[in-house]
Every structure is written in C-alpha cells, then in structure tokens.
Amino acid sequence: MKETFLDLKSDNIRDNKPNKTRFAFTILAIVQATLIFTIALIIVPLPKIASEFALSSANLLLVQVAYGLPFSGLLLFGGRLADRYRGRLMFVIGLIIFGGASVIAAFAPNFEMLVSMRFIQGIGAALTAPAALAVLRTLFPDPAAFGKAMAIWGGVPFLGAIIGFVIPGILTNWISWRWMFVFPIVVAIVALTLTRKLLPIGYDNTSVKQLGLDPVGAVLVTLGISLASYGLIASGDYPWTSTTVYGPLAVGIVLLVAFLLVERKVRDPLLPPGFVIEPRRITGLLGIFLAAAGSMLIEYILTLYLQQIRGWSSLETAVSFLPFLITMIVANQVAASLVSRFGVARITTVGGVIAAIGLGILASINPNTVYVYSLLPGQIFLAMGISFVLSGAAVLSMTNVPQHQAGLAGGVLNTAMELGPTVGLTLLMSVAATQTDLVQGYAWAFGTAGAVYLVNAVVSSMLLRRRSSEKYQQT
C-alpha cells in the first residue's frame, strides 16, 4: 500500500505563478549544485596547484580540506541562523561571503591566501545551503508541492559533485585551474541579482526569533565534525597510528559526544533530541549518506585505477565519467516522476537495489577490465540507483518538517551529504587496504559497498512499510 504522508501528485505552487516559481527553484538548485561543485573543482588540478606553489603533502591536504571542513562543520549552526533570521537574508549573506572569497581565491598569489579563501568559501557555503532549503520551503508552502520539489532537489547536489569532477578534468588540460572559480563567481552574482525579485522573504518567524543561538553547542559540533573529518581524510595520506590521524579524530569524537550531552540540557538546543531519529527522517538521511559515499567511491577508485593502473590521462579519465553524469541528469528527472507515481518507499528501495547491482558489476574490476563491458554498465546502474535513492531520501528527510525548522532540516540533510564521502569513503578504503593486491582491494571496496546498499534497501523497506502500517492503524 502506498504511503499517504506525502501526496506528490499535487502541483499547487506559491501565488499561482508557475513560471516564476520554476525559475526561482532553478536558481536555488543551481546555487546548491555550485556549492558542491566548489568542493570538487580543485581535486583534479591539485597536482598543478602543488607544482605552482611548491607544496608538501601536508600543505596539499590543507588545500584539499580547507573548503569542506567549515562547510560540513557549520551547517547545523547555519540552519539555526536561517530559521531565526529567515532563509532569504542568510542566503544573501552566505552568497556574498562565498562569492567574494571565490574572487580572491581565483587570484590567490600564494598557498596561504588560497587556503584562507577556501576556508571562507566554506563558511559562506555553510550559511547558504540550509538557507536555500528554508527558502525552498517558503516557496512551496503546500506540503505536497514541497514534497514534489524535494524529489527533484535530492539529486541536484550530486550533479554538482560530478560536474565538479568532470569539467575541471577536461578544461584544466587547456586553461589554468584559476578559471574554475569563474563558475561559483558567476552563479553568486546572478543569484544575488535575482534574489529580491524571485525569492520570498519568508514566513512570520517572530516566535523563532526568541530561540537562543546555542553558542556552546555550535562550537562543539563545528569543531567536532571538522576535527573528526580532518582525521578521517588524513588517513588517506598518513597511517592510522599517526598523530595527524588519531589526534584530531579522537578529539573530534569527544567533542561530538559532549555536543550530544549539552543538547539534552540547554533550553534551545541546536539539534533537538529526537529530531534526527524520527523513522522516516533517519531512513532518508542514511540514504543520502550512502548515496554520497557511493558517488565519491566510484570517482576516487576509478580515477586511481584508470590513471595509475591503466595509464589513462586526466582528460581521458574525466571523459569516461560523462556517461555517469548524463545518466544522473536523466534519472533525476525520471525518479521524481516515479516517486510521485509509485511512492517514496518503493523508489528508495528499488534505487538501493539498482545501485547495489552497479556496485556488484564494478566489484569484478581487475587489471585488465574492459571499460565498455564492465566499468561503463557499472557506472550507469550506480548512477541510476543513486538518483532513485536520492529522490526518495530527500523527501523522507524533509517529511513533516514545520516551516520554522526548515533551516535545521536543511543543515542536517547537508551534513549527512557531507559526511558520506568522508566517513563512508574512509571505511570502504580501509576495507580495500586489507588486500595486498591494489586492484583486488578496489574490488572488495565496491563489493562491500554493494552489500551495504542492499542491506539498507531491505531494512529501509521494512521500516517504511511498518511506519505506514502504524499510520493506517491509527487512522
């Protein structure tokens, strides 16, 4: 039986102005995709950046994480600010910070300036992302219309991530890596120009303004996520026994535990107890986490495999991901319609199974794997499955979220999205490290990810069906 908590067939939209609303949705979606694109835009040209600034491996790691750490760490606080001061205001402030830092980063004369501007970019992104979802909730006040919008929104950030990998991989063969910052600069300028005309101011948040900012909680969660993430990322370049890894990881975990304890005591917690563990929401957030981990896994492993094992150039590698990108674009549009027709639970479950099949195909990787017969179909199945999972998971993550908590929900959703690549990739590459043969390790990582996807699909299906049955019994 199809769940009834969201009727996605409704097309009610704000002020009965469909064209204006669609355009506003498009602007918000492009901004969200650009925030994720900006994470990946320097990954491919990292060797050129290292050569230009004569960077050590430690300094190169700082360049790599300078944007993502403040972005992931500040999202919950950004969500609180969006709820308290309205989404559109924080959206504008975040974009100004993000766009301004992008301009300076493009002309950074040295390593220190580049890292500093990437860090400030991340702060701006952390304010913008949850604010965008708060604005989206105001743009679609009808829950059914909002659910339909979220079914499309789910895949938007991942398109940004793939584009951020493919486009720089192609363009940096002919132009400087500095030109990659043109994309976030242009998007910020266009969005700021159109904000006043297209985006609603927001709801009456008089009661929310009385909420405290929970500064202690904000500091604990920001430092906790940032330090733990840094430790996990550093494990790719340093052994787990290195203080560079276990030092920040241990401190980060302690701070996160302290954050959870503090949140149970303060009057206005940044993350209200029980908000995340609502059954449908936790199912959606886990789906987003796994989708993010799977997307990063295939980018990371296939890049290493094609360039180091098969000797492909960065251009050839980037072009090889075009089918993955195209499939995600098409599947994202199809998935939104399927969610409307068949329901969230079915599409989320089916997506998990399809993604597991794709990962299973990729698990057959060996030193002589033929791209067309193995890697290509694996990419297509995984992209399709991830798109289906994301459409359903995004709807579930925002289900029954009141308007005054849209920023909080946006912060939580984006945090799950950011932690997926960090935590998921680290764990899966640890599985790969158990094998002495490098390529066999890659196969084990893909196979493990496929098994996790399959188990999650089954558990999510059971959980959502049980929740729907309870709802029907109550009514």
C-alpha positions as MATLAB code, in Angstrom:
seq = 'MKETFLDLKSDNIRDNKPNKTRFAFTILAIVQATLIFTIALIIVPLPKIASEFALSSANLLLVQVAYGLPFSGLLLFGGRLADRYRGRLMFVIGLIIFGGASVIAAFAPNFEMLVSMRFIQGIGAALTAPAALAVLRTLFPDPAAFGKAMAIWGGVPFLGAIIGFVIPGILTNWISWRWMFVFPIVVAIVALTLTRKLLPIGYDNTSVKQLGLDPVGAVLVTLGISLASYGLIASGDYPWTSTTVYGPLAVGIVLLVAFLLVERKVRDPLLPPGFVIEPRRITGLLGIFLAAAGSMLIEYILTLYLQQIRGWSSLETAVSFLPFLITMIVANQVAASLVSRFGVARITTVGGVIAAIGLGILASINPNTVYVYSLLPGQIFLAMGISFVLSGAAVLSMTNVPQHQAGLAGGVLNTAMELGPTVGLTLLMSVAATQTDLVQGYAWAFGTAGAVYLVNAVVSSMLLRRRSSEKYQQT';
ca = [
       0.000    0.000    0.000;
       1.326    3.430   -0.913;
       2.219    5.795    1.941;
      -0.026    8.830    2.360;
       2.138   11.246    4.317;
       3.019   12.987    1.037;
       0.772   13.279   -1.983;
       3.332   14.233   -4.569;
       0.769   14.434   -7.354;
      -0.274   17.879   -6.252;
       1.071   20.762   -8.300;
      -0.025   23.609   -6.049;
       2.568   26.350   -6.035;
       3.070   29.706   -4.483;
       0.865   32.564   -5.702;
      -0.267   30.501   -8.716;
       2.732   31.759  -10.696;
       4.226   28.530  -12.019;
       6.809   30.103  -14.325;
       8.200   32.411  -11.646;
       8.246   29.591   -9.104;
      10.004   27.220  -11.500;
      12.600   29.870  -12.244;
      13.150   30.502   -8.534;
      13.516   26.758   -7.953;
      16.052   26.582  -10.782;
      18.140   29.392   -9.281;
      18.154   27.721   -5.863;
      19.070   24.379   -7.430;
      21.957   25.875   -9.410;
      23.294   27.549   -6.270;
      23.083   24.285   -4.316;
      24.846   22.380   -7.104;
      27.533   25.056   -7.248;
      28.234   24.771   -3.513;
      29.027   21.086   -4.021;
      30.792   21.716   -7.337;
      33.158   24.022   -5.464;
      34.289   21.169   -3.220;
      35.466   19.177   -6.209;
      36.723   21.917   -8.552;
      40.343   21.762   -7.309;
      40.627   17.982   -6.850;
      41.666   17.223  -10.441;
      44.108   20.160  -10.751;
      45.668   19.519   -7.305;
      48.977   18.336   -8.856;
      49.228   21.600  -10.829;
      48.463   23.641   -7.701;
      51.105   21.680   -5.786;
      53.649   22.367   -8.520;
      52.823   26.083   -8.772;
      53.113   26.714   -5.017;
      55.753   24.019   -4.308;
      53.533   22.339   -1.714;
      54.366   19.492    0.621;
      51.850   16.652    1.075;
      50.657   18.231    4.348;
      50.043   21.596    2.681;
      48.285   19.902   -0.222;
      45.975   18.200    2.250;
      45.090   21.614    3.703;
      44.212   22.909    0.248;
      42.013   19.860   -0.253;
      40.077   20.132    3.034;
      40.016   23.904    3.592;
      36.591   24.285    1.968;
      34.889   21.106    3.129;
      35.704   21.283    6.849;
      33.978   24.603    7.663;
      31.207   23.723    5.209;
      30.301   20.456    6.944;
      31.038   21.705   10.464;
      28.943   24.876   10.355;
      25.827   23.515    8.624;
      23.794   22.988   11.807;
      24.565   26.485   13.038;
      23.783   27.810    9.565;
      20.413   26.084    9.814;
      19.674   27.777   13.142;
      20.564   31.182   11.668;
      18.317   30.542    8.654;
      15.372   29.686   10.913;
      15.944   32.624   13.234;
      16.737   35.369   10.724;
      14.805   33.980    7.731;
      16.178   31.992    4.874;
      16.452   34.733    2.271;
      18.574   37.018    4.445;
      21.039   34.246    5.326;
      21.005   33.083    1.709;
      22.165   36.546    0.618;
      24.788   36.867    3.361;
      26.136   33.401    2.638;
      26.343   34.060   -1.111;
      28.159   37.360   -0.589;
      30.777   35.617    1.576;
      31.017   32.667   -0.815;
      31.245   34.790   -3.978;
      33.690   37.299   -2.501;
      36.039   34.567   -1.308;
      35.815   32.894   -4.739;
      37.025   36.079   -6.440;
      40.046   36.387   -4.160;
      40.820   32.643   -4.412;
      40.977   32.917   -8.198;
      43.793   35.468   -7.871;
      45.488   33.942   -4.796;
      49.209   34.776   -5.048;
      50.294   32.075   -2.595;
      49.294   28.940   -0.742;
      48.260   30.756    2.439;
      45.829   33.033    0.616;
      44.309   30.139   -1.331;
      43.709   28.087    1.824;
      42.266   31.093    3.674;
      39.838   31.905    0.864;
      38.784   28.274    0.507;
      38.051   28.266    4.234;
      35.936   31.436    3.937;
      34.181   29.945    0.895;
      33.214   27.026    3.125;
      31.772   29.369    5.756;
      29.671   31.092    3.107;
      28.503   27.737    1.757;
      27.512   26.569    5.256;
      25.255   29.619    5.591;
      23.851   29.339    2.074;
      22.945   25.634    1.843;
      20.451   25.366    4.751;
      19.103   28.827    3.900;
      18.361   27.635    0.354;
      16.203   24.830    1.731;
      14.462   27.248    4.105;
      13.651   29.475    1.116;
      12.509   26.437   -0.864;
      10.103   25.519    1.959;
       8.653   29.035    1.829;
       8.483   28.942   -1.961;
       6.329   25.791   -1.767;
       4.085   26.298    1.277;
       1.850   23.370    0.321;
       3.387   20.148    1.736;
       2.533   18.119   -1.369;
       4.136   20.630   -3.728;
       7.158   20.856   -1.446;
       7.490   17.075   -1.475;
       7.467   17.051   -5.262;
      10.135   19.762   -5.330;
      12.306   17.777   -2.890;
      12.071   14.681   -5.102;
      13.868   16.679   -7.791;
      16.131   18.549   -5.348;
      17.632   15.328   -3.983;
      19.891   14.717   -6.971;
      20.926   18.335   -7.515;
      23.982   18.413   -5.192;
      25.333   15.188   -6.655;
      25.109   16.565  -10.154;
      27.226   19.445   -8.868;
      29.754   16.985   -7.442;
      30.067   15.023  -10.686;
      30.238   18.194  -12.789;
      32.899   19.492  -10.405;
      34.940   16.406  -11.160;
      34.339   16.128  -14.916;
      34.532   19.769  -16.073;
      37.842   20.680  -14.365;
      39.250   17.355  -15.544;
      38.555   18.418  -19.117;
      39.204   22.161  -19.001;
      42.406   22.195  -16.933;
      44.132   20.434  -19.807;
      43.991   23.753  -21.675;
      43.384   26.533  -19.127;
      44.613   27.418  -15.646;
      42.934   25.934  -12.575;
      42.162   29.520  -11.533;
      39.489   29.734  -14.214;
      37.491   27.079  -12.361;
      36.488   29.755   -9.835;
      34.597   31.585  -12.582;
      31.699   29.179  -12.105;
      30.974   29.982   -8.415;
      31.622   33.685   -9.017;
      29.117   33.925  -11.870;
      26.490   31.860  -10.047;
      26.807   34.009   -6.909;
      26.439   37.238   -8.897;
      23.422   36.020  -10.872;
      21.679   34.588   -7.800;
      22.229   37.759   -5.756;
      20.897   39.855   -8.637;
      17.691   37.809   -8.897;
      17.077   37.121   -5.196;
      14.898   40.122   -4.416;
      12.716   39.615   -7.494;
      12.269   35.846   -7.285;
      12.689   34.581   -3.730;
      10.109   35.107   -0.973;
      11.162   36.973    2.173;
       9.912   34.172    4.381;
       7.296   33.343    6.973;
       6.465   35.232   10.159;
       9.237   33.949   12.413;
       8.533   36.111   15.454;
       8.407   33.085   17.768;
      11.594   31.583   16.303;
      13.480   34.835   16.926;
      13.104   34.133   20.635;
      15.217   30.985   20.298;
      18.760   31.151   21.595;
      21.671   30.511   19.249;
      23.120   27.763   21.479;
      26.709   29.038   21.063;
      28.215   26.222   23.154;
      26.504   23.593   21.041;
      27.513   25.404   17.848;
      31.191   25.468   18.850;
      31.203   21.833   19.955;
      29.536   20.447   16.835;
      31.546   22.626   14.447;
      34.894   21.695   15.985;
      33.828   18.086   16.483;
      32.776   17.474   12.881;
      35.708   19.457   11.474;
      38.397   17.733   13.550;
      36.971   14.225   13.149;
      36.594   14.775    9.402;
      40.164   16.040    9.136;
      41.451   12.951   10.914;
      39.497   10.640    8.598;
      40.651   12.474    5.460;
      44.257   12.474    6.672;
      44.120    8.675    6.977;
      44.399    8.572    3.197;
      47.914   10.061    3.371;
      49.086    9.035    6.860;
      48.892    5.761    8.836;
      46.139    5.393   11.441;
      48.829    5.320   14.140;
      49.983    8.809   13.149;
      49.058   11.660   15.489;
      47.902   13.518   12.376;
      45.085   10.963   12.129;
      44.179    9.724   15.594;
      44.776   13.073   17.348;
      42.089   15.166   15.625;
      39.849   12.104   15.220;
      39.846   11.350   18.955;
      39.339   14.982   19.969;
      36.581   15.370   17.378;
      34.691   12.333   18.680;
      34.967   13.575   22.279;
      33.606   16.978   21.234;
      30.693   15.386   19.369;
      29.790   13.297   22.416;
      29.948   16.470   24.521;
      27.683   18.176   21.971;
      25.036   15.457   22.310;
      25.175   15.730   26.094;
      24.904   19.522   26.018;
      21.933   19.388   23.650;
      19.945   17.456   26.243;
      20.462   20.208   28.810;
      20.120   23.570   27.019;
      16.782   25.344   26.660;
      17.017   25.874   22.892;
      19.207   23.055   21.508;
      20.790   23.490   18.099;
      19.725   19.925   17.322;
      16.604   18.995   19.317;
      16.787   15.455   20.739;
      14.745   13.082   18.631;
      14.750   15.269   15.500;
      17.149   13.055   13.564;
      15.900    9.662   14.755;
      12.321   10.068   13.519;
      11.981    6.823   11.459;
      11.318    8.346    8.048;
      13.894   11.082    8.530;
      16.674    8.749    9.652;
      15.890    6.481    6.688;
      16.204    9.427    4.326;
      19.386   10.733    5.919;
      21.013    7.303    5.784;
      20.060    7.067    2.108;
      21.685   10.422    1.408;
      24.775    9.412    3.388;
      25.175    6.169    1.412;
      24.491    7.859   -1.934;
      27.199   10.420   -1.197;
      29.622    7.697   -0.152;
      28.888    5.632   -3.281;
      29.298    8.596   -5.592;
      32.664    9.511   -4.087;
      33.804    5.877   -4.047;
      33.425    5.427   -7.795;
      35.082    8.786   -8.523;
      38.017    8.068   -6.225;
      38.683    4.446   -7.141;
      38.140    4.719  -10.885;
      40.346    7.804  -11.037;
      43.194    5.912   -9.347;
      42.560    2.764  -11.375;
      42.355    4.410  -14.782;
      45.326    6.726  -14.257;
      47.677    4.599  -12.154;
      46.860    1.082  -13.338;
      45.717    1.673  -16.907;
      47.790    4.798  -17.656;
      44.896    6.993  -18.793;
      45.355   10.768  -18.854;
      43.301   13.087  -16.642;
      41.351   14.146  -19.738;
      40.505   10.553  -20.701;
      39.523    9.811  -17.107;
      37.235   12.837  -16.892;
      35.567   11.971  -20.213;
      34.991    8.395  -19.001;
      32.658    9.790  -16.324;
      30.392   11.551  -18.821;
      28.012    8.537  -19.014;
      27.732    8.642  -15.213;
      26.875   12.356  -15.353;
      24.381   12.005  -18.210;
      22.656    9.062  -16.537;
      22.276   11.020  -13.311;
      20.758   14.002  -15.134;
      18.198   11.833  -16.929;
      17.495    9.540  -13.964;
      16.981   12.502  -11.617;
      14.092   13.757  -13.752;
      12.617   10.277  -14.177;
      12.967    9.466  -10.470;
      10.920   12.487   -9.413;
       8.013   11.295  -11.578;
       8.349    7.728  -10.308;
       8.265    8.881   -6.691;
       5.034   10.716   -7.475;
       3.542    7.645   -9.131;
       4.743    4.729   -7.013;
       5.601    6.313   -3.667;
       8.716    7.137   -1.737;
       9.320    3.745   -0.130;
       9.242    1.744   -3.361;
      11.509    4.041   -5.334;
      14.014    4.389   -2.491;
      14.159    0.601   -2.121;
      14.384   -0.080   -5.853;
      17.106    2.569   -6.145;
      19.153    0.855   -3.461;
      18.893   -2.481   -5.262;
      19.858   -0.962   -8.637;
      22.840    0.806   -7.068;
      23.879   -2.469   -5.419;
      23.807   -4.151   -8.846;
      26.032   -1.391  -10.245;
      28.500   -1.785   -7.394;
      28.407   -5.564   -7.872;
      29.396   -5.125  -11.517;
      32.225   -2.786  -10.513;
      33.389   -5.378   -7.961;
      34.532   -7.518  -10.905;
      37.296   -4.977  -11.604;
      40.733   -6.421  -12.389;
      43.943   -5.128  -14.028;
      42.588   -5.966  -17.492;
      38.963   -4.864  -17.118;
      37.459   -3.548  -20.348;
      35.784   -0.176  -19.755;
      32.852   -0.740  -22.135;
      31.918   -4.185  -20.800;
      32.305   -3.620  -17.061;
      33.070   -0.104  -15.874;
      30.521    1.581  -18.141;
      27.497   -0.575  -17.182;
      28.567   -0.353  -13.537;
      28.590    3.437  -13.794;
      25.160    3.525  -15.436;
      23.492    1.216  -12.910;
      25.082    3.029   -9.960;
      24.111    6.483  -11.286;
      20.535    5.345  -11.875;
      20.259    3.728   -8.454;
      21.766    6.693   -6.629;
      19.346    9.058   -8.387;
      16.351    6.970   -7.297;
      17.631    6.736   -3.732;
      18.238   10.471   -3.559;
      14.775   11.414   -4.814;
      13.108    9.304   -2.167;
      15.612   10.097    0.581;
      15.339   13.863    0.102;
      11.562   13.676    0.503;
      11.867   11.475    3.586;
      14.461   13.762    5.171;
      12.114   16.740    4.985;
       8.857   14.920    5.767;
       6.631   16.701    8.285;
       9.269   19.358    8.966;
       7.485   22.518   10.148;
       8.368   25.702    8.329;
      10.174   27.184   11.319;
      12.600   24.205   11.303;
      13.289   24.114    7.565;
      16.756   25.588    8.080;
      17.543   22.986   10.736;
      16.367   20.188    8.450;
      18.443   21.655    5.621;
      21.502   21.742    7.855;
      21.008   18.120    8.920;
      20.411   16.954    5.336;
      23.528   18.691    4.044;
      25.580   17.386    6.973;
      24.636   13.808    6.038;
      25.604   14.599    2.457;
      28.997   15.975    3.503;
      29.810   13.183    5.944;
      29.023   10.458    3.400;
      32.197   10.909    1.332;
      34.373   11.489    4.415;
      33.223    8.657    6.674;
      31.956    6.246    4.025;
      34.973    6.519    1.732;
      37.409    6.170    4.637;
      35.740    2.983    5.881;
      35.493    1.461    2.407;
      39.121    2.256    1.591;
      40.059    0.646    4.905;
      38.357   -2.499    3.582;
      40.386   -2.154    0.376;
      43.585   -1.891    2.426;
      43.031   -5.392    3.838;
      44.039   -6.813    0.450;
      47.688   -6.951   -0.611;
      46.786   -6.550   -4.280;
      45.711   -2.953   -5.009;
      43.070   -3.731   -7.643;
      41.681   -6.610   -5.618;
      41.299   -4.118   -2.767;
      39.265   -1.873   -5.062;
      37.036   -4.837   -5.902;
      36.493   -5.552   -2.211;
      35.562   -1.916   -1.570;
      32.975   -1.982   -4.369;
      31.619   -5.336   -3.215;
      31.313   -4.191    0.402;
      29.532   -1.008   -0.677;
      27.120   -3.067   -2.787;
      26.306   -5.323    0.171;
      25.691   -2.304    2.409;
      23.380   -0.766   -0.193;
      21.415   -3.998   -0.478;
      21.029   -4.412    3.284;
      19.997   -0.782    3.642;
      17.380   -1.189    0.881;
      15.808   -4.150    2.693;
      15.886   -2.513    6.137;
      14.536    0.791    4.780;
      11.686   -1.002    3.014;
      10.715   -2.834    6.191;
      10.948    0.307    8.309;
       8.878    2.434    5.939;
       6.227   -0.248    5.494;
       5.951   -0.665    9.253;
       5.614    3.085    9.682;
       2.898    3.251    7.008;
       1.009    0.352    8.608;
       1.104    2.058   12.008;
      -0.251    5.229   10.425;
      -3.161    3.382    8.814;
      -3.998    1.590   12.063;
      -4.094    4.896   13.909;
      -6.466    6.359   11.335;
];
